[in-house]
Amino acid sequence: MSKLGTLGARLHRGEIGYDFVKNRKIWYGLSILITILAIAGLAVRGLNMGIEFQGGAVFNTPKNTTASVSQAEEYAEAASGHDAIVQKLGDGSLRIQVAGIDTGAANEIKSTLAGDLKIDSEQINAELVGPSWGEQIANKAWQGLGIFLVLVVIYLAIAFEWRMAVAAFVALIHDITITVGIYALVGFEVTPGTVIGLLTILGYSLYDTVVVFDSLKEQTKDLTKQTRWTYSDVANRSINSTLVRSINTTVVALLPVAGLLFIGGGVLGAGMLNDISLSLFVGLAAGAYSSIFIATPLVADLKEREPAMKALKKRVLAKRAHAAQGGTEAHDEETYADEPEDAAPAVVGPRNQPASRTRGRGRPSGKRR
């Protein structure tokens, strides 16, 4: 078995583990800092909304246009008075995108571009997008996101409990905020592809969180009937037991997305891939982080506010303190003399049975002569 597979098996059995729940304040602080930076970037720079959301025009030149991308960009900005995005397509044609212009001025801009590029204006194909249509698309996107979040909370509250629903909702908002903030800081264009990527990573993040929650739900059945583990201990074990699976699935998902973003978008210059690949890359990483470091520790925080879990924690800590002082247990359970207070739960083996006493050693069976 590989080293990673051996590590995963040991984590699943509880033989080793990292105390994520105990260090939750560190993760909370880090997430708050990243969220503040994302919100600040969004407030200062704003989002670079694509033509689909703010209206404008797209001009497609014929094949093998001789003008370079930089020249076409200068011509388009001079003709329209707005910033332009120019992409060179595989057949040699140019895609010139100008956002925020009145569709009525498109014909004049088209004629000016044709003169600058030294081609017939009839050879330039113009696609117009009205601002009202873009506003409708934006409203529909926000409505879809809101409905998605409401349905997620309802489902988790029914399938698990309301505390897990709240924790998953906080994790999803965390992922959305970070992804949108990165878009603002980087300046990538927000298109319908961005919305698709955002909804995709929310589904992935939710899946990763539900896997941990399902393990936690299974391991906390009848938890108050024992005095060995607190709710935080079991929550920590749930994270550790699924940790390697989460790392593997995240890395495998990030590799093709990284290819789209850094090779397709960066090296090959396929700018149209950037809008969806950046949201997927940032969102997948943020979703994996929030599932491990935010959602489950937050559930443990909320759960241990219950009176029953408070009482359980008090009993467990008292028992551990007694065992650490060399005391004996009042009933037949394993002691904590060799175990630190913050140890992760381990698989409990069979209880030690008292050695059987041998009777009539060396005495033959039958009647005594």
N, C-alpha and C positions, 0 to 999 in steps of 0.2 A: 504494500500500500504506500502511496506517496506521502511525503511529509505533511502536505496540506490536508490530505485525507485523514491521516492519523490525528492531526491537530483537531480537525472537525469532529472526529469520533470522541476524542477526549473532552472537548467542549460540550458535546451533546450528553455525555455520561456525567458531566459535572465534576470530572477529575481535576480540571483546571478552569480558570475563568477570570475575567476582568470585571471589577465592580463598577459597571456603568451607572447604576442607580445611585450609589454612594457619592459619585462625583458629578451628580446631575447639575449642581449649581455652576460648575465650570462650563458645561454644555449650554445651559440656559444663557449664561453671560456671553458666550461666543456667538450664539444665535441672535441675541439682542443686538450685539455690536454689528454683525453682518446686516441685519435687518435695517438698522439705523442708517448704515452706509447706502444701502439700496434705496431707501426712501429719500435720503438726501440727494442721491444722484437723479432720482426721478423728479424731485422738486426743482433742482437746479437746471438740469439739461433737458428734461422732458423726453417723451418718446418720439422717435422719428417715424411717424405714421406713413404707411405706404399710400400709393395712389388710390387703392381700393377703399381707403377710409376717409380721405380728404378730397377726392376728386382730382381730375387733371386729364392728361392726354398721353398716349403712347404712340410714338412714330417708329415704324419699321421701314428701314431703307431696303433697296434691292440687294441682291447677292453681289459679293465682291466689290463692295463700296471701298473706294481708295482712301478715304479719310480715316485718320486714326481715332482712337477713343477720346484722347485728350482734345483733339481738334473739334470733334463732334460735340463734345461737352461744352467747349467755349462758344461754338455757334448757337447751341440750344439755349444757353444761359443768356447770351446777348439778344436772341430773338424773343425770348419769353419774359426776361427780367426775373426769373426764378431759378433756383438750383435745379440741376438736371442730373440724372443718372443714366450713363451710357454703358451698354454691354455689347461686346462683339460676339456674335453667335458663330456656330460651327461652319456655316456656309459662307461666312464673310460679310453677312449683313449686320446692320447695327440696330439695336433696340434702344431708342431714346425716350426716356420717361421724364415727364415734367409734371410735378404735382402742384396743386393749389392754383391752377389757372382757370379762367372762365372758358367754358367749352366754346363760346362764341368766338374766342380769339384763336381757336385752333387752326382755322384755315389760313390766317395771316402768318402764324408761326410756321406752318407747313410750307408756305410759299417762300418764306425767308430762308428756311433750312435748305430747301431745294436749290436756291440760288447759291448759298454758301458751299453746299456739297457738290455743286455742278452736276445735278441730275434733274430729270423731269419731275415736277411735283406730282404727276399722276402715278409715278412709280413708288411714292411714299404712301404707305398704308397707315391711316390714323385711326386709333381706337380711343374713344372719348368715354370718360367716367364722370358722371355728375356727382356733386358733393352730397346731394340728398340720398343717392344710392349708397355711398360710402357710410353715411350716418346710419342708415338702416342696417347695414352689415355690422357696424360696431355695436348697435343696440342689441341685435340678435345674438352677437357673441357674448355680451354681458348677461343677457337673459339665460342663455344656455349654460354659462358658468354658474349662475346663481341656482338654477334648477338642479344642476349636477351636485352642488354642495349640499342643498337641502335633502336630496334623495340619499346622499351618502350618510348624512347624520341620522336620518330616519332608519336606514337599513342597519347601521351599526348599533343603534340604540335597541333595535328589536333582536338582532342576532347575538349581540353581546350585552352591553349595558350602556347607560348614558355617559358614564365616565370615559369609557373607551371611545364613544362617539365624539365627545368634546376634545379628547386628546388627538384623535385623527383629524378633526376639523382644524385644530390649531396647527398641526403639522402641515396640512394642505395649504393653509393661508401662508405659513412660513415659506413653503416651496414657491408659491405664486409670487410673493413679494420679492424674494431673492432673484427669481428668473426675470421678472419685469425690471427690477433695478439694474441687473446686468445689461439688459437691452438698452436702458437709458444711458448707462456709463459708456458702453461700447459704441453706441450710435447706430447699431444695425437697424435696418428698416423693418417695421412691423407690418406684416402682410397676413392674409388668411392662412398661409402656411404656418405662421407663428402661432396662431390660435389653435390650429390642428396639433402642432407640437406640444403646446401647453396642456391641452386636454389629454394628450397621450401620456405625458409624464405624470399628470395627476392620477390617472388610472394605475400607472406603474407604482407610484408612491403608496397609493392605497392598498394595492396588492401586497407589497412588502410589509406594510403595517399590519394587515389582517393576518398574515402568516404568524407574526409574533403574538398577536392578540389571541389567536386560536390556541397556540401552545400555552399561553398564560391562563386562558380559561380552563383548559384541561388540567393543568397542574394545581390550580387553586380550589378544586372541588374538595369540600369538607376540610378546608385549611384550618378553621378554628378548632377542630377536634384534636389537634396535635400542638405540641409546644416546642417543636424543633426549628421551624422556619417562620420568619415574618413574611408579609406580602411582598416586601421589597426584595427579600432573598429569592423568592420564587420568580418575581419579575426579572431579576437579574439573570437567573438561570435560563429563562425563556429567551432572552436576548442572546446569551452565549450559545445556546443550543442551535440557534438559527443563524449565527454570525457568519460562518463560512459559506453557507448557502447564499446569504445576502451579498457577500463580497463577490462570490463567483458570478451570480446573475448580473450584478451591477457592472463588473468588468467586461463580461461578455456583451452586454448591451451597449456599453460605452465605446467599444472598439470600432464597430461599423459607423457609429455616429461621429466619432473622432475622425474617421476617414473622410466622411462627408464634409466636416467642418474645416479641417486643417489641410487636407489634400485637395478635395474637390473645390472648396471655397477659397482656400488660400493659394495653393500652388497652381492649380489649373485655372483659377479665376472664374469659376462658375458661381457668380454672386447670387444667383437665384436659389442656391442651396443653403445660403447662410441663414435665411430667415427661419427655416424649420430646424436646421441642424444645431444652431446655437441654443434654441429653446429646449431641444431634446438633451443636449450635452449637459447644460447647467441644471435642468430639471431632474435628470436621472441621478446626478451626483447629489443634489439637494434632497431628493426623495429618499435615497438610501441613508443619508445622514439623519434626516428627521425621523425615520422609522426606528433607528437604533438609539439616537441620543436625545430625542425630544418626546416622541409619542409614548413609549413604554415608561420611561421615568416619570412623565406627567401623570400617567394612569396610577402609578404607585403612590405619587404624592396625593392624588385625589382619594384614592381608596383608603389610605391609612389615616384619613380624617374621620372615617366611620368609627363609632364607639367600639364595635366588635373587633376591628382590626387594631385599634389603639390598645385595647385590653390584651389582645394576642401578643402584640409587640412587647408590652410590659412584662408579660409572663415569660416570653422567650428570652428577653434580656436578663431578667432576674435569674432564670435557670442557668444561663451561660455564665453569669457572674458567680453563681454558687459553685458551678462545676470548675471554674477557673481557680477558685479558692481551695480546691481539693475536696469538696463535699461529695457525698454519694447521692445517687438518684433514688427517689422514693418509689419509682416504678420501673418496670423493665424496658428501658430505652437506652440508646447509646449516649455516652456523655460527651462533653465538649472540651475535655481537658487538653486534647491535642489540636484543637481547632480555633483559629482566631475568630474574633467576634464578627468580622465582616466577611467571613468566608462564604463562597458561593455554595449553594446546595449541591450535595453529591448524592449519587445513588446509594441508598441504604441497603446493605447486604443483609443476609439472614442473621438473626440474633444468635449470639453465642449460647449454645446449649451446655448445661452442666455436665461434667464428665460422669459417665455411668460407673457405678460402683460394681466391682467384681465380687461376687459372693461365692463362697465355697472354693476359693482358689486352691488347686492341687487336690481337691477332694473328689473322688470318683462318685458317679451317680449310683443310685440304688440304695438298698438298705445297708445299714452299718452292721458289720459282722461283730 
